[in-house]
Amino acid sequence: MDRISAIRNVEDALRAFENGEADLADTERRVAAVLRTYATEFDGDGGVFRAVGDEPVDGRVVVAPSAPAARERVLALSKADASDAEGSDSSNSPTNDENGSVIEFEVERVTESE
């Protein structure tokens, strides 16, 4: 699915919601399905990678040019999430969870069949 198709499908879902043809839960499911399809069929520079391992990074999906770059993006996003949750800039290492334990994870390429 290309970007234009994804946007049209999201617009269709929003239109159905606005017209009372779908409730919020249905609309959320449709939009999430569009995004998941778009991500797994992504055809840009690099690929789509999923973090597999410890919380809070397990299951996080990012677009990156390589597996090492994907790992760095996952860590950066995790640090940003931790900072947002605390309401300020976090001094914790992005590789440590809230208890100071090291977060262990790998990244794997997401394929269209998933």
C-alpha positions as a LaTeX table, in Angstrom:
\begin{tabular}{lrrr}
\hline
Residue & $x$ (\AA) & $y$ (\AA) & $z$ (\AA) \\
\hline
Met1 & 0.00 & 0.00 & 0.00 \\
Asp2 & 1.47 & 3.35 & $-0.97$ \\
Arg3 & 1.13 & 6.52 & 1.10 \\
Ile4 & $-1.73$ & 7.95 & $-0.99$ \\
Ser5 & $-3.75$ & 4.73 & $-0.65$ \\
Ala6 & $-3.13$ & 4.71 & 3.09 \\
Ile7 & $-4.29$ & 8.32 & 3.43 \\
Arg8 & $-7.42$ & 7.60 & 1.39 \\
Asn9 & $-8.24$ & 4.59 & 3.55 \\
Val10 & $-7.80$ & 6.65 & 6.72 \\
Glu11 & $-10.02$ & 9.36 & 5.22 \\
Asp12 & $-12.67$ & 6.73 & 4.45 \\
Ala13 & $-12.55$ & 5.51 & 8.05 \\
Leu14 & $-12.88$ & 9.07 & 9.36 \\
Arg15 & $-15.73$ & 9.83 & 6.99 \\
Ala16 & $-17.62$ & 6.74 & 8.18 \\
Phe17 & $-17.12$ & 7.90 & 11.77 \\
Glu18 & $-18.28$ & 11.44 & 10.99 \\
Asn19 & $-21.37$ & 10.10 & 9.19 \\
Gly20 & $-22.31$ & 7.88 & 12.12 \\
Glu21 & $-21.64$ & 4.70 & 10.12 \\
Ala22 & $-18.90$ & 3.56 & 12.53 \\
Asp23 & $-18.16$ & 4.08 & 16.19 \\
Leu24 & $-14.81$ & 5.14 & 17.64 \\
Ala25 & $-13.63$ & 1.57 & 18.30 \\
Asp26 & $-14.38$ & 0.54 & 14.70 \\
Thr27 & $-12.61$ & 3.63 & 13.39 \\
Glu28 & $-9.56$ & 2.98 & 15.56 \\
Arg29 & $-9.37$ & $-0.60$ & 14.29 \\
Arg30 & $-9.63$ & 0.50 & 10.66 \\
Val31 & $-6.96$ & 3.18 & 11.04 \\
Ala32 & $-4.65$ & 0.79 & 12.90 \\
Ala33 & $-5.12$ & $-1.82$ & 10.18 \\
Val34 & $-4.25$ & 0.74 & 7.50 \\
Leu35 & $-1.12$ & 1.79 & 9.36 \\
Arg36 & $-0.04$ & $-1.82$ & 9.97 \\
Thr37 & $-0.52$ & $-2.67$ & 6.28 \\
Tyr38 & 1.34 & 0.46 & 5.21 \\
Ala39 & 4.25 & $-0.30$ & 7.57 \\
Thr40 & 4.63 & $-3.93$ & 6.55 \\
Glu41 & 4.51 & $-3.02$ & 2.86 \\
Phe42 & 6.78 & 0.00 & 3.31 \\
Asp43 & 8.98 & 0.46 & 0.23 \\
Gly44 & 11.21 & 3.36 & 1.19 \\
Asp45 & 14.90 & 3.65 & 1.94 \\
Gly46 & 15.73 & 0.91 & 4.43 \\
Gly47 & 13.19 & $-1.36$ & 6.01 \\
Val48 & 10.75 & $-1.92$ & 8.83 \\
Phe49 & 12.14 & $-3.46$ & 12.01 \\
Arg50 & 10.52 & $-4.77$ & 15.22 \\
Ala51 & 12.19 & $-4.83$ & 18.63 \\
Val52 & 11.97 & $-8.21$ & 20.34 \\
Gly53 & 12.95 & $-8.52$ & 23.98 \\
Asp54 & 12.40 & $-6.76$ & 27.27 \\
Glu55 & 9.73 & $-4.21$ & 28.03 \\
Pro56 & 9.31 & $-1.34$ & 27.34 \\
Val57 & 10.77 & $-1.79$ & 23.85 \\
Asp58 & 9.30 & $-5.20$ & 22.96 \\
Gly59 & 7.06 & $-4.92$ & 19.91 \\
Arg60 & 8.11 & $-1.39$ & 18.97 \\
Val61 & 8.26 & $-1.05$ & 15.17 \\
Val62 & 10.46 & 1.51 & 13.39 \\
Val63 & 11.64 & 2.34 & 9.88 \\
Ala64 & 15.43 & 2.44 & 9.52 \\
Pro65 & 18.12 & 1.92 & 6.88 \\
Ser66 & 19.69 & $-1.02$ & 8.78 \\
Ala67 & 19.29 & $-3.20$ & 11.88 \\
Pro68 & 21.87 & $-1.19$ & 13.90 \\
Ala69 & 20.11 & 2.06 & 12.96 \\
Ala70 & 16.76 & 0.50 & 13.94 \\
Arg71 & 18.19 & $-0.44$ & 17.34 \\
Glu72 & 19.32 & 3.15 & 17.87 \\
Arg73 & 15.89 & 4.49 & 16.87 \\
Val74 & 14.16 & 2.12 & 19.28 \\
Leu75 & 16.46 & 3.28 & 22.09 \\
Ala76 & 15.97 & 6.96 & 21.23 \\
Leu77 & 12.17 & 6.58 & 21.15 \\
Ser78 & 12.23 & 4.71 & 24.46 \\
Lys79 & 14.25 & 7.48 & 26.06 \\
Ala80 & 11.83 & 10.09 & 24.66 \\
Asp81 & 8.87 & 8.11 & 26.06 \\
Ala82 & 10.56 & 7.92 & 29.48 \\
Ser83 & 11.20 & 11.67 & 29.41 \\
Asp84 & 7.58 & 12.40 & 28.47 \\
Ala85 & 6.30 & 10.13 & 31.26 \\
Glu86 & 8.43 & 11.95 & 33.82 \\
Gly87 & 7.45 & 15.36 & 32.46 \\
Ser88 & 11.07 & 16.40 & 32.07 \\
Asp89 & 14.33 & 15.35 & 30.49 \\
Ser90 & 15.24 & 11.90 & 31.81 \\
Ser91 & 18.79 & 11.28 & 32.95 \\
Asn92 & 18.31 & 7.52 & 32.79 \\
Ser93 & 20.16 & 5.67 & 30.09 \\
Pro94 & 17.79 & 4.55 & 27.31 \\
Thr95 & 19.18 & 1.05 & 27.75 \\
Asn96 & 17.94 & 0.87 & 31.35 \\
Asp97 & 14.39 & 0.42 & 32.55 \\
Glu98 & 12.81 & 2.30 & 35.48 \\
Asn99 & 14.51 & $-0.08$ & 37.94 \\
Gly100 & 17.95 & 0.46 & 36.42 \\
Ser101 & 18.02 & $-3.00$ & 34.83 \\
Val102 & 19.53 & $-3.32$ & 31.38 \\
Ile103 & 16.93 & $-3.66$ & 28.64 \\
Glu104 & 17.91 & $-6.51$ & 26.36 \\
Phe105 & 16.45 & $-6.75$ & 22.88 \\
Glu106 & 17.20 & $-7.50$ & 19.26 \\
Val107 & 15.64 & $-6.08$ & 16.12 \\
Glu108 & 14.21 & $-8.17$ & 13.33 \\
Arg109 & 13.06 & $-7.18$ & 9.87 \\
Val110 & 9.27 & $-7.15$ & 9.50 \\
Thr111 & 8.08 & $-8.92$ & 6.39 \\
Glu112 & 4.89 & $-8.38$ & 4.38 \\
Ser113 & 3.55 & $-11.80$ & 5.39 \\
Glu114 & 3.32 & $-10.83$ & 9.07 \\
\hline
\end{tabular}
